[in-house]
Amino acid sequence: MNQIASWWDGLELWVIGLPYIPQILLVMTVALPAAFAIACGFDKLLARVFALLGRDRAQTAAVATPRSAR
């Protein structure tokens, strides 16, 4: 675990040492795809959980018809 923490600290120091524009480009090229992949993974996971619970379809409320339309 210490090796992973040491590696991560080194990576952070390397990113911080970069000029601003390369920092932004690096973070955006890594963070945006990673966030998108995580969001897609959660979407699929929650879809499966809701399907198992029987909540995968929207509940439709009963529509009341006015008495004059009967």
C-alpha positions as CSV (number, residue, x, y, z in Angstrom):
1,M,0.0,0.0,0.0
2,N,2.9,2.3,0.7
3,Q,4.2,1.9,-2.8
4,I,0.8,2.8,-4.3
5,A,0.6,5.9,-2.1
6,S,4.2,6.9,-3.0
7,W,3.4,6.4,-6.8
8,W,0.2,8.5,-6.4
9,D,2.1,11.3,-4.6
10,G,4.7,11.3,-7.4
11,L,2.1,11.5,-10.0
12,E,0.4,14.5,-8.2
13,L,3.7,16.3,-7.9
14,W,4.4,15.7,-11.6
15,V,1.0,17.1,-12.6
16,I,1.4,20.1,-10.2
17,G,4.8,20.8,-11.7
18,L,3.3,21.2,-15.2
19,P,2.3,24.6,-16.6
20,Y,-1.4,25.5,-16.4
21,I,-2.5,24.7,-19.9
22,P,-0.9,21.2,-20.0
23,Q,-2.4,20.5,-16.6
24,I,-5.9,21.4,-17.9
25,L,-5.4,19.4,-21.1
26,L,-4.1,16.4,-19.1
27,V,-6.8,16.5,-16.5
28,M,-9.6,16.9,-19.2
29,T,-8.3,14.1,-21.4
30,V,-8.2,11.8,-18.4
31,A,-11.0,13.0,-16.1
32,L,-13.8,13.5,-18.7
33,P,-13.5,10.0,-20.2
34,A,-13.1,8.5,-16.7
35,A,-16.2,10.3,-15.4
36,F,-18.2,9.3,-18.4
37,A,-17.2,5.6,-18.0
38,I,-18.1,5.7,-14.3
39,A,-21.5,7.3,-15.0
40,C,-22.3,4.7,-17.7
41,G,-21.3,1.9,-15.3
42,F,-23.6,3.3,-12.6
43,D,-26.4,3.7,-15.1
44,K,-26.1,0.0,-16.2
45,L,-25.8,-1.2,-12.6
46,L,-28.8,0.8,-11.4
47,A,-30.8,-0.4,-14.4
48,R,-30.1,-4.0,-13.4
49,V,-31.0,-3.3,-9.8
50,F,-34.3,-1.6,-10.7
51,A,-35.1,-4.5,-13.1
52,L,-34.6,-7.0,-10.3
53,L,-36.8,-4.9,-8.0
54,G,-39.5,-4.6,-10.7
55,R,-39.1,-0.9,-10.9
56,D,-37.7,-0.7,-14.4
57,R,-40.8,0.9,-16.0
58,A,-42.3,4.2,-15.2
59,Q,-45.5,4.1,-13.1
60,T,-48.4,5.8,-14.8
61,A,-51.0,7.5,-12.7
62,A,-54.6,6.8,-13.4
63,V,-56.1,9.7,-15.3
64,A,-59.4,11.0,-14.0
65,T,-62.0,11.8,-16.6
66,P,-64.3,14.7,-16.0
67,R,-68.0,13.8,-15.4
68,S,-69.1,15.8,-18.4
69,A,-67.0,13.6,-20.7
70,R,-68.7,10.3,-19.6
